Every structure is written in structure tokens, then in C-alpha cells.
């Protein structure tokens, strides 16, 4: 999909994948504390 998304959308997609990768490495509390502020 190279060149099909504008840089902003591609960056957002990449960062979303990175967030999921980090969430897989860390346990729930870390992800929910920093990934969903105000939920706890």
C-alpha cells in the first residue's frame, strides 16, 4: 500500500500498529493507563 495513503494517514496507521505491539509486550494496566487516559 505504499504511496496510496498520504503521509499523515500512513503515520497514524504505523503508530496504531506500534501501540498494539507495545500493548502486547506490556500488560493491561500499562496500556490502559497511557492508551486510554481518563478511563480508570
HTML snippet that shows the backbone in 3Dmol.js (N, CA, C, O; Angstrom):
<script src="https://3Dmol.org/build/3Dmol-min.js"></script>
<div id="view" style="width:600px;height:400px;position:relative"></div>
<script>
const pdb = `
ATOM      1  N   UNK A   1       0.837  -1.213   0.000  1.00  0.00           N
ATOM      2  CA  UNK A   1       0.000   0.000   0.000  1.00  0.00           C
ATOM      3  C   UNK A   1       0.867   1.257   0.000  1.00  0.00           C
ATOM      4  O   UNK A   1       0.409   2.330   0.392  1.00  0.00           O
ATOM      5  N   UNK A   2       2.101   1.126  -0.433  1.00  0.00           N
ATOM      6  CA  UNK A   2       2.985   2.287  -0.436  1.00  0.00           C
ATOM      7  C   UNK A   2       2.518   3.301  -1.466  1.00  0.00           C
ATOM      8  O   UNK A   2       2.229   2.950  -2.610  1.00  0.00           O
ATOM      9  N   UNK A   3       2.445   4.561  -1.053  1.00  0.00           N
ATOM     10  CA  UNK A   3       2.068   5.623  -1.971  1.00  0.00           C
ATOM     11  C   UNK A   3       0.561   5.828  -2.081  1.00  0.00           C
ATOM     12  O   UNK A   3       0.116   6.778  -2.725  1.00  0.00           O
ATOM     13  N   UNK A   4      -0.225   4.960  -1.466  1.00  0.00           N
ATOM     14  CA  UNK A   4      -1.681   5.099  -1.577  1.00  0.00           C
ATOM     15  C   UNK A   4      -2.238   5.985  -0.463  1.00  0.00           C
ATOM     16  O   UNK A   4      -3.267   6.639  -0.632  1.00  0.00           O
ATOM     17  N   UNK A   5      -1.553   5.997   0.662  1.00  0.00           N
ATOM     18  CA  UNK A   5      -2.001   6.833   1.778  1.00  0.00           C
ATOM     19  C   UNK A   5      -1.127   8.071   1.864  1.00  0.00           C
ATOM     20  O   UNK A   5       0.065   8.021   1.559  1.00  0.00           O
ATOM     21  N   UNK A   6      -1.717   9.173   2.277  1.00  0.00           N
ATOM     22  CA  UNK A   6      -0.921  10.377   2.483  1.00  0.00           C
ATOM     23  C   UNK A   6      -0.054  10.177   3.722  1.00  0.00           C
ATOM     24  O   UNK A   6      -0.388   9.353   4.573  1.00  0.00           O
ATOM     25  N   UNK A   7       1.059  10.919   3.843  1.00  0.00           N
ATOM     26  CA  UNK A   7       1.999  10.715   4.968  1.00  0.00           C
ATOM     27  C   UNK A   7       1.311  10.735   6.329  1.00  0.00           C
ATOM     28  O   UNK A   7       1.645   9.932   7.201  1.00  0.00           O
ATOM     29  N   UNK A   8       0.358  11.638   6.522  1.00  0.00           N
ATOM     30  CA  UNK A   8      -0.327  11.727   7.813  1.00  0.00           C
ATOM     31  C   UNK A   8      -1.087  10.459   8.141  1.00  0.00           C
ATOM     32  O   UNK A   8      -1.002   9.950   9.258  1.00  0.00           O
ATOM     33  N   UNK A   9      -1.832   9.946   7.168  1.00  0.00           N
ATOM     34  CA  UNK A   9      -2.627   8.738   7.397  1.00  0.00           C
ATOM     35  C   UNK A   9      -1.710   7.542   7.612  1.00  0.00           C
ATOM     36  O   UNK A   9      -1.980   6.684   8.453  1.00  0.00           O
ATOM     37  N   UNK A  10      -0.623   7.490   6.845  1.00  0.00           N
ATOM     38  CA  UNK A  10       0.319   6.378   6.979  1.00  0.00           C
ATOM     39  C   UNK A  10       0.980   6.408   8.354  1.00  0.00           C
ATOM     40  O   UNK A  10       1.152   5.369   8.991  1.00  0.00           O
ATOM     41  N   UNK A  11       1.348   7.606   8.804  1.00  0.00           N
ATOM     42  CA  UNK A  11       1.968   7.740  10.121  1.00  0.00           C
ATOM     43  C   UNK A  11       0.996   7.300  11.202  1.00  0.00           C
ATOM     44  O   UNK A  11       1.386   6.624  12.155  1.00  0.00           O
ATOM     45  N   UNK A  12      -0.263   7.679  11.059  1.00  0.00           N
ATOM     46  CA  UNK A  12      -1.277   7.301  12.037  1.00  0.00           C
ATOM     47  C   UNK A  12      -1.433   5.788  12.070  1.00  0.00           C
ATOM     48  O   UNK A  12      -1.548   5.195  13.143  1.00  0.00           O
ATOM     49  N   UNK A  13      -1.436   5.162  10.900  1.00  0.00           N
ATOM     50  CA  UNK A  13      -1.586   3.711  10.824  1.00  0.00           C
ATOM     51  C   UNK A  13      -0.383   3.018  11.461  1.00  0.00           C
ATOM     52  O   UNK A  13      -0.540   2.047  12.201  1.00  0.00           O
ATOM     53  N   UNK A  14       0.822   3.523  11.170  1.00  0.00           N
ATOM     54  CA  UNK A  14       2.030   2.924  11.729  1.00  0.00           C
ATOM     55  C   UNK A  14       2.050   3.062  13.248  1.00  0.00           C
ATOM     56  O   UNK A  14       2.392   2.116  13.957  1.00  0.00           O
ATOM     57  N   UNK A  15       1.680   4.247  13.749  1.00  0.00           N
ATOM     58  CA  UNK A  15       1.688   4.461  15.196  1.00  0.00           C
ATOM     59  C   UNK A  15       0.645   3.584  15.870  1.00  0.00           C
ATOM     60  O   UNK A  15       0.846   3.135  16.999  1.00  0.00           O
ATOM     61  N   UNK A  16      -0.470   3.336  15.187  1.00  0.00           N
ATOM     62  CA  UNK A  16      -1.502   2.463  15.742  1.00  0.00           C
ATOM     63  C   UNK A  16      -0.965   1.045  15.876  1.00  0.00           C
ATOM     64  O   UNK A  16      -1.201   0.376  16.881  1.00  0.00           O
ATOM     65  N   UNK A  17      -0.244   0.593  14.859  1.00  0.00           N
ATOM     66  CA  UNK A  17       0.357  -0.739  14.915  1.00  0.00           C
ATOM     67  C   UNK A  17       1.399  -0.808  16.017  1.00  0.00           C
ATOM     68  O   UNK A  17       1.514  -1.823  16.704  1.00  0.00           O
ATOM     69  N   UNK A  18       2.163   0.275  16.188  1.00  0.00           N
ATOM     70  CA  UNK A  18       3.181   0.306  17.237  1.00  0.00           C
ATOM     71  C   UNK A  18       2.523   0.237  18.605  1.00  0.00           C
ATOM     72  O   UNK A  18       3.013  -0.455  19.498  1.00  0.00           O
ATOM     73  N   UNK A  19       1.415   0.950  18.775  1.00  0.00           N
ATOM     74  CA  UNK A  19       0.689   0.923  20.043  1.00  0.00           C
ATOM     75  C   UNK A  19       0.230  -0.487  20.371  1.00  0.00           C
ATOM     76  O   UNK A  19       0.344  -0.938  21.510  1.00  0.00           O
ATOM     77  N   UNK A  20      -0.295  -1.187  19.352  1.00  0.00           N
ATOM     78  CA  UNK A  20      -0.748  -2.560  19.579  1.00  0.00           C
ATOM     79  C   UNK A  20       0.428  -3.463  19.917  1.00  0.00           C
ATOM     80  O   UNK A  20       0.299  -4.360  20.750  1.00  0.00           O
ATOM     81  N   UNK A  21       1.577  -3.237  19.280  1.00  0.00           N
ATOM     82  CA  UNK A  21       2.758  -4.054  19.557  1.00  0.00           C
ATOM     83  C   UNK A  21       3.217  -3.838  20.999  1.00  0.00           C
ATOM     84  O   UNK A  21       3.560  -4.793  21.696  1.00  0.00           O
ATOM     85  N   UNK A  22       3.221  -2.579  21.441  1.00  0.00           N
ATOM     86  CA  UNK A  22       3.614  -2.276  22.818  1.00  0.00           C
ATOM     87  C   UNK A  22       2.616  -2.864  23.798  1.00  0.00           C
ATOM     88  O   UNK A  22       2.996  -3.386  24.847  1.00  0.00           O
ATOM     89  N   UNK A  23       1.338  -2.779  23.454  1.00  0.00           N
ATOM     90  CA  UNK A  23       0.301  -3.330  24.322  1.00  0.00           C
ATOM     91  C   UNK A  23       0.488  -4.834  24.474  1.00  0.00           C
ATOM     92  O   UNK A  23       0.175  -5.396  25.524  1.00  0.00           O
ATOM     93  N   UNK A  24       0.993  -5.484  23.439  1.00  0.00           N
ATOM     94  CA  UNK A  24       1.239  -6.916  23.517  1.00  0.00           C
ATOM     95  C   UNK A  24       2.417  -7.223  24.421  1.00  0.00           C
ATOM     96  O   UNK A  24       2.450  -8.276  25.058  1.00  0.00           O
ATOM     97  N   UNK A  25       3.393  -6.312  24.486  1.00  0.00           N
ATOM     98  CA  UNK A  25       4.566  -6.542  25.326  1.00  0.00           C
ATOM     99  C   UNK A  25       4.254  -6.237  26.787  1.00  0.00           C
ATOM    100  O   UNK A  25       4.675  -6.963  27.688  1.00  0.00           O
ATOM    101  N   UNK A  26       3.516  -5.159  27.008  1.00  0.00           N
ATOM    102  CA  UNK A  26       3.185  -4.775  28.376  1.00  0.00           C
ATOM    103  C   UNK A  26       1.837  -5.360  28.770  1.00  0.00           C
ATOM    104  O   UNK A  26       1.035  -5.725  27.910  1.00  0.00           O
ATOM    105  N   UNK A  27       1.597  -5.446  30.037  1.00  0.00           N
ATOM    106  CA  UNK A  27       0.305  -5.957  30.497  1.00  0.00           C
ATOM    107  C   UNK A  27      -0.748  -4.856  30.449  1.00  0.00           C
ATOM    108  O   UNK A  27      -0.431  -3.682  30.258  1.00  0.00           O
ATOM    109  N   UNK A  28      -1.986  -5.249  30.623  1.00  0.00           N
ATOM    110  CA  UNK A  28      -3.132  -4.353  30.534  1.00  0.00           C
ATOM    111  C   UNK A  28      -2.972  -3.010  31.235  1.00  0.00           C
ATOM    112  O   UNK A  28      -3.203  -1.971  30.616  1.00  0.00           O
ATOM    113  N   UNK A  29      -2.584  -3.000  32.512  1.00  0.00           N
ATOM    114  CA  UNK A  29      -2.527  -1.739  33.263  1.00  0.00           C
ATOM    115  C   UNK A  29      -1.723  -0.658  32.556  1.00  0.00           C
ATOM    116  O   UNK A  29      -2.137   0.501  32.520  1.00  0.00           O
ATOM    117  N   UNK A  30      -0.580  -1.027  31.995  1.00  0.00           N
ATOM    118  CA  UNK A  30       0.253  -0.038  31.304  1.00  0.00           C
ATOM    119  C   UNK A  30      -0.486   0.528  30.099  1.00  0.00           C
ATOM    120  O   UNK A  30      -0.537   1.740  29.892  1.00  0.00           O
ATOM    121  N   UNK A  31      -1.058  -0.380  29.307  1.00  0.00           N
ATOM    122  CA  UNK A  31      -1.744   0.048  28.086  1.00  0.00           C
ATOM    123  C   UNK A  31      -2.951   0.916  28.415  1.00  0.00           C
ATOM    124  O   UNK A  31      -3.161   1.957  27.794  1.00  0.00           O
ATOM    125  N   UNK A  32      -3.738   0.489  29.385  1.00  0.00           N
ATOM    126  CA  UNK A  32      -4.964   1.230  29.685  1.00  0.00           C
ATOM    127  C   UNK A  32      -4.659   2.561  30.361  1.00  0.00           C
ATOM    128  O   UNK A  32      -5.414   3.522  30.215  1.00  0.00           O
ATOM    129  N   UNK A  33      -3.555   2.618  31.100  1.00  0.00           N
ATOM    130  CA  UNK A  33      -3.234   3.872  31.781  1.00  0.00           C
ATOM    131  C   UNK A  33      -2.807   4.933  30.771  1.00  0.00           C
ATOM    132  O   UNK A  33      -3.220   6.089  30.863  1.00  0.00           O
ATOM    133  N   UNK A  34      -1.966   4.530  29.793  1.00  0.00           N
ATOM    134  CA  UNK A  34      -1.424   5.510  28.854  1.00  0.00           C
ATOM    135  C   UNK A  34      -2.175   5.528  27.526  1.00  0.00           C
ATOM    136  O   UNK A  34      -2.178   6.541  26.826  1.00  0.00           O
ATOM    137  N   UNK A  35      -2.812   4.411  27.178  1.00  0.00           N
ATOM    138  CA  UNK A  35      -3.515   4.338  25.903  1.00  0.00           C
ATOM    139  C   UNK A  35      -4.930   4.883  25.989  1.00  0.00           C
ATOM    140  O   UNK A  35      -5.475   5.353  24.991  1.00  0.00           O
ATOM    141  N   UNK A  36      -5.537   4.826  27.188  1.00  0.00           N
ATOM    142  CA  UNK A  36      -6.917   5.301  27.350  1.00  0.00           C
ATOM    143  C   UNK A  36      -7.026   6.157  28.609  1.00  0.00           C
ATOM    144  O   UNK A  36      -7.674   5.745  29.571  1.00  0.00           O
ATOM    145  N   UNK A  37      -6.414   7.324  28.625  1.00  0.00           N
ATOM    146  CA  UNK A  37      -6.434   8.182  29.818  1.00  0.00           C
ATOM    147  C   UNK A  37      -7.854   8.587  30.192  1.00  0.00           C
ATOM    148  O   UNK A  37      -8.674   8.887  29.325  1.00  0.00           O
ATOM    149  N   UNK A  38      -8.134   8.592  31.488  1.00  0.00           N
ATOM    150  CA  UNK A  38      -9.452   9.008  31.954  1.00  0.00           C
ATOM    151  C   UNK A  38     -10.434   7.857  32.083  1.00  0.00           C
ATOM    152  O   UNK A  38     -11.530   8.034  32.616  1.00  0.00           O
ATOM    153  N   UNK A  39     -10.054   6.679  31.602  1.00  0.00           N
ATOM    154  CA  UNK A  39     -10.976   5.539  31.681  1.00  0.00           C
ATOM    155  C   UNK A  39     -10.932   4.896  33.063  1.00  0.00           C
ATOM    156  O   UNK A  39     -11.918   4.313  33.513  1.00  0.00           O
ATOM    157  N   UNK A  40      -9.783   5.004  33.736  1.00  0.00           N
ATOM    158  CA  UNK A  40      -9.659   4.371  35.050  1.00  0.00           C
ATOM    159  C   UNK A  40     -10.036   5.367  36.143  1.00  0.00           C
ATOM    160  O   UNK A  40      -9.998   5.029  37.326  1.00  0.00           O
TER     161      UNK A  40
END
`;
const viewer = $3Dmol.createViewer("view");
viewer.addModel(pdb, "pdb");
viewer.setStyle({}, {cartoon: {color: "spectrum"}});
viewer.zoomTo();
viewer.render();
</script>
